[in-house]
Amino acid sequence: MTFGQAIKNVFANLKNFRGRARRAEFWWFYLFIALVSIPVSIAASFVVAAIIAPMVADLDANANGDMLSPEGQRLFGTFVAVIGLGFVFGLLIFAMTLAVWVRRLHDVGQSGHWLWLSLVGLSIVPLIMVMMDGQPRDNQYGPDPKAAERTGMGQWAQQPPGVGSPPS
């Protein structure tokens, strides 16, 4: 699976918490998130700083000290819009990340409920699980996403679960 295929697949399955996701899809998506989030965060920081500085200066220049001038109010509206867009962007990224995590856990034969451990600081458990290779056959969560690649495995592809492993 290429970088582009992985990202396309994650966007196509934005709200899909069923099925399976390959390791390549999972890790390419994480690289994509890093490549997008870092510059977006830096740009947003500069925009917020460029908005806040004049607002503070406006408050200092204002006689009351507690009211914004019309220009300051416009800046405050822009500030709220930028923060709102950041919040929406964060929710979108969170939803996609959660969905791909659940599908990746399904690929290794585990429930997405393992992610609840992240709330108590045990994120390492699902992280270790997603590093493992997916189950080489259909499982309760769906068909094997690597089935087409596994057909060349001969007898190993036909073995029941838990019996032997393919040669390395």
Buried (B, 14 or more C-beta within 10 A) or exposed (E): BEBEEBBEBBEEBEEBBEBBBBBBBBBBBEEBBEEEEEEBEEEBEEBBEEBEEBBEEBBEEEEEEEEBEEEBEBBBEBBEEBEEEBEEBEEEBEEBBEBBBBBBBBBBBBEBEBBEBBEEEEEEEBEEBBEBEBBBBEBEBBEBBBEEEBEEEEEBBEBEEEEEEEEE
